[in-house]
Amino acid sequence: MLSVSILTIARNKLLKLETRWVLPGLLLLEAILYCLDEFTGPYSFYAPFYIFPVAISAALLSQRLTFFFVVLSSLARAQVFSQVFQGGSLLMLAFDIAQSMLLYGSIAILVIAVNTMYLRLLRYAEYLRANIRQMRQQRRYKASIRRALPDDADDIVRLAVNGARNGDLSEDISNAVLQRTLAVAFRQGIVEGLTTRHIWAGGQQKVPVEFWVSIINDRMAGFFMLYGVDNQQGSERELHAMVVADEYRGLGIGAAMTDFFCMHFKNRRLFAACKPGSTMMKMLTRRGFSMFCATENDYIIIERHN
């Protein structure tokens, strides 16, 4: 990958030199070749060397300038040959120019084709490098996910409050008294694995609860909370909340937690309570979740069968 970057930088620098050095240099090379052909005698032929300015122009200059060098090289070669083999007709001169243009034009087309393929390979290499970097980042983020500990409760509440400000969670959590109550309830839920919730059929029941956090550089980058759907201790789980810290948004941590949720509990029937059009709903929909029902508090329940 390093060699690809070096080649890309080198080529870009050469392209920037187009008008300053490359074009004058190629014109000088054409002039040198013509003078060598003209003044070194009738038995010294430098026509094959005209392929170099043609090839270099095809690699570094525009197609219009490449065509210019094809014509210039063809005329220079034909002019020298017309002096060596005097007495030829205009038809023979035209034929010589045409075959020269065919030769140099073919070389230019070949170089352009190779250059195009090279650029495609460069783009593909960049695509692979970006994908590899993203995969490594995703693996690192997935490795950062663990079960929450009791000491994580305060940070979970802090992130939940931030999620309420961003519209990810209910705004009721902004109440300071409720935050203290939640910290106690979360800590207890982490220890006992049970919590009281409003169930879909109405009323409240004790259900299983799980808290998972993403820890990056010793800081909580995000968390998600899972509920059981009733008190029957069934295998179904509902993704009840997911929040990513502001400073870690846009890095793929939300996607890593969503993938972890889907894969870690892949043998269960999964649900999620989402706000319509939320980021969490979009991520889960892309992972096979579909509409289950709507609730009275403007949330939508989506599900995935495994």
N, C-alpha and C positions, 0 to 999 in steps of 0.2 A: 504493500500500500504506500510505503514511503517513496518507492521508485516512481509510482504513478504520480504522486504529488510533485516530485522533482521534474518529471517530464512535462507535466501540465504547466508548471511555473516557467520552465525554460521556453516552451512553445509560446506562451503568452508574451514573454519578453521579446521574442523574435518578431511576433506579430506587431508589437508596438514600434519596432524599428523599421516597419515597412517603408514609410515615406522618407525616413532619414538616412538609412544605410542600405537596405536590401535593394531597393530599386536602382539607386546610383551604382551600387556594386555590380549588379547584374548587367547594367548597360556597359560598365567598364569591361566586364568579362567578355561580353559580346564583341566589343571593339578590339580587345586583345586577340581573340580568336580570329577575327576577320583579318587583322594585320598580319598575324602569323600565316594565315592561308594565302594572303596576297603577296607577301614579300619573302617567303622562304623557298620559293621555287615551285615549279609545276608538279614536282613529284612528292611534295609534302602535303598531306591532306588532314585538316583539322575538323572536318565536318562532323565526325562522330561526337566531338566534344561539345557541340551545341546542345546536346541533350542536357547538360548540366544547368545552364541558365533556364531552360524550359522546365526541367524538373523542380528546380528551386522555386521558380515563380509559381508553379502549380501548387507547391506545398505551403508557400508563405504569403502569396499575393492573391489578389482577386482574380476571378475568371476572366475579366476583361483584360487585365494586364498579362495574364497567362497567354491569352490569344494573341496579344501584341508580340510577345516573345516567340511564339510559334511562327508567326508571320515573319518577324525580323530574322530569326534563325534560318527560315526557309529561303528568304530573299538573299541573305548573305551567302549561303551555301550555293544557291543557283547562280549567283553572280560570279563567284570564283570558278565554278565549273564551266560557265560560258566562256571565260577567258582561256581556260586550259584547253577546252575542246571548241575552238573557234570554227565558225562556218555553219553552226547549227541554226535551224529555223526558229521562228518565234513559237511555232507549235511545240518544238522540242523543249524550248525554254519554259513554256507554260506547263508542259508535262513534268519537267524537273521540279518546278516550284510546287506543283500539285502533289507529287510523291513525297517531296520534303515535308510539306505541311501534313500529309497523312502520317509520316513517320513521327514527326515531333508532336503532332496532335495526339497520336496514340499514346505516346509517352506521358503527355500531360494528363490525358484521361485516366491512365493507369495510376499515376501519382495522386490525382484527385480522389479516385476510388479508394486507394489505400489510406489516404488521409481521412476520408469520411469514415472508413471502418475503424481507424485509430480513435477518432473522436467518439464514435459509438462505444468502443471498448472503454474509453476513459469515463464516459457517462455511466456505463454499467458498473465499472469498478467503484465509482463514487456512490452509486446506488447500493452496491453490496456493502461498502464500508459504512454507510449510514445505517443500513439494516443490522449489521453486526454490532455497531455501537449501540443501537436501540435495544437489541436483544440482550447485550451485556448489562445495559442499564436496567432493563426489565427484570433480569435475573437478580441483580443486586437489590432492587426494590422488593421483589418477592421474598428474598432472603431476610429482608429487614422486618417482615411481618411476624408477630408472635402473639401469644395469648397475653392479655393485659394482667398486670399485677395490681394489688391493692394500692400501691403508691402511685399508680398511673391515674387514679380517679380524678384528681384535681386537674391534671392536664387534659383529660378527656372532657371535663366540664368546660374548661377554657376553650377548647376547640369547638365544642357544641355551641357555646355562646357566639363564637365567631361565625359558625355556620348559620346561626339564626340571623345575624346581621347580613349575610350574603344571600339569604333567601333559601338556603338548603334545608333548614329546619324551622320548626314553629317559632314565632317571635315570643311566645310565652316564656321561653327559657331566659330571656333577658332580665327577668326579675331576680334581684340579688338573693332574696330569701329562698326562692326556688332553686337557685344555683347551689346553695349550701345543702339543701335537702337532697338535690340530685347527687352531689358528691358523696353524701352518706349512702344513698341508695345504690349508686354505682359501685362503691367500695364493697358494700354488702353483697351485691349481685356477683361481683368478681370472686368473692370468697365462697359463697354458697352455691353459685350457679343457678339461682332461682330469683325471680322478681315478680312483682304484681303488675299486671297490665290489663287494659281494656281489650277484651277479645271481640272478634267480629260479630259473634252472635249476640253480643250485649253483656254487660256486667263485667266484673273483674275476676281474674283467676291467677293463681300462682303458676308460672310457666318457666321452662328453662331459659336461661339467658347466657350469652357469651359475648365477651368484649375482646376485640382484636386490635392491635395497634401496630403502626409502622414507625420504627425508630431509626432515624438517620443522623449520624454524627451526634449521638447521645441526645437528640431532640425528637419529640413526637411530631412526626410529619403528617400523620393522619390516623383515623380510627374508624372502625365500623362495629356495629352492635347487632347481634342476632337474637331474635325471640323465637320461642316455640309458639305454635299457633293456638294451643290449648293446654289444659292441665293433664292430658293423657300421656305425657312424656313420649309423644310420637317422634318420628324422625324428621318431620317437616320443620323447616326453618324459614323465618322471615327476616330479610335484611331490613332492619328497622331504621337505621341511620348510618350515614357515611359522610365524613367530613375530611377535607385536606386543608392543612394550614396554608394561609395566604402565600407565604414565602416559598412553598413547595408546589404551588399550582402550576399546571402546564408542563410538568416534568414526567407525567405518566404514572404518578403514584396512585391516583384514583383508578386508573386502568389496571394497575398491578393488584390492588386490593380487590377489585371486581373479579379479575381472573382467579385470584386466590379463593374467593368465596365460591365461584362456580366450580372450580376443580376440587377443592378440599371437601366440598359437600356434594359431589357430583352424583352420588348414589341416593340422594334424597330428593324429595319434592320441595322445590324452593319457591319462595314468594319474596316480594319486595313491595314496600309502601313508598310510593314516589309522588312528588308533585308533577302534574302534567307538564311535559316539555323540559323537565329538569335534566341536568347532565347525567345524573345517575340513571334516570329512565332511558335515556338514549343509549348509554353504555350497555345496560342490561338487555334492551331490545335487540341490539346487535349480537347479543350472545344467546339468543333464542327465547327470551321471555316474551310473553304475550298477555293481553288484557285478561284479567280475572274478574274484577268488579270495581266499582267506584264506591267511595265512602262518603259519609255525610260531611266530613271536615275537609273536603276538596282534595283529598288524596286519592290516588289510583293504586289498586293492588294488581300487580302483574305476577305471573307464575311461569315456571318452567318444569316440564315433566322430564325425567331422566330415564 
